[in-house]
Amino acid sequence: MQFDQLKRRAFISLLGGAATLPLAARAQQPAMPVIGYLGLVTPEAQASTIAGIRKGLSETGYVEGRNVAIEFLWAEGQFDKLPELAANLVRRRTNVIFASSPSAVRAVTAASATTPVVFIMGEDPVKEGVVASLNRPGGNVTGVSDFTNQLAGKRLGLLRDIVSKAEVLALLVNPTHPNVESDTKDAQAAAAALGRELQVLRADSQRDLETAFAAMVQRRVGALSVSPDPFFSEQRERLVALAARRAIPTIYPRREFVLAGGLMSYEADRVDTSRLAGAYVGRILKGAKPADLPVLRSTKFEFVLNLQTARALGIEVPSAIQLLADEVIE
């Protein structure tokens, strides 16, 4: 009997020791790494980017909530908020920061010269001064260029192909966007190469949008290209409605405009582009240096076409153009 009691006590003691082992082991484990996400717009507007980042992280062995944490901060389209948000992420001692625009990159590098930064940007990162070169970025910054702001020529070319009789094209820009001048020059050069006149209209408020579309009618604009900009993304339903009311065929920089009823869009595949950025974040968490990771370029692009809107505008889209579309909305 005494022997049985001794065995029972030993067994209970063994159980107690086993129960405390995981707690002790957890106490000795290093803290979970933290990724800072500095978003220029809103979570809803960057849902596909977030999905791609998570996909890229998983490819390198990281799963949010399991072995990595992500701190999200959003500027909601207000560029002047970026410095404060970037400094906040640096103070939180994040291991690496994802920045979704050149302005966000500059805000982070101004707050810290050592915190690794991974970006996605539509502009040329060398021309923007955020990296020394594409192959050898140098410093603490690298990422992916998705060409969004460099696709003006492609968008205008699609307009020319679908609305072939349009001799006057328009470009809608936000005058407060940091890259408005360079984006405008690129579009003007592209229009000249296509043999088309380009009217540049500016808007950074709802009233300006109304004025801009009225001016397009007065100037007999045949088709419109909308520049990439957080304000325009926020106002996409109003923009689509104005284009329909004024019967102006329009190409947009994001597929969300087409889902809202716009005619067409052309952009880099955001999920695939952000997957590449997420994989870079994972590699940096594993010890890679941003200076040694060459800037990647998007290789997948997405042309979305809304045939229902085309019919409402009286446009017969050539079969060859329809075959080019990655997604056709009937």
Buried (B, 14 or more C-beta within 10 A) or exposed (E): EEEEEEEEEEEEEEEEEEEEEEEEEEEEEEEEBBBBBBBBBBEEBBEBBBBBBBBBBBBBEBEBEEEBBBBBBBBEBEBEBBBEBBBBBBEEEBBBBBBBBBBBBBBBBEBBEEBBBBBBBBBBBBEBEBBBEBEEBEBBBBBBBBBBBBBBBBBBBBBBBBBEEBBBBBBBBBEEBBBBEBBBEBBBEBBEEBEBBBBBBBBBEEEBBEBBBEEBEEEEBBBBBBBBBBBBBBBBEBBBBBBBEBEBBBBBBBBBBBBBBBBBBBBBBBBBBBBBBBBBBBBBBEEBEBBEBEBBEBEBBBBBBBBEBBEEBEBEBEEEBEEBBEBBBE
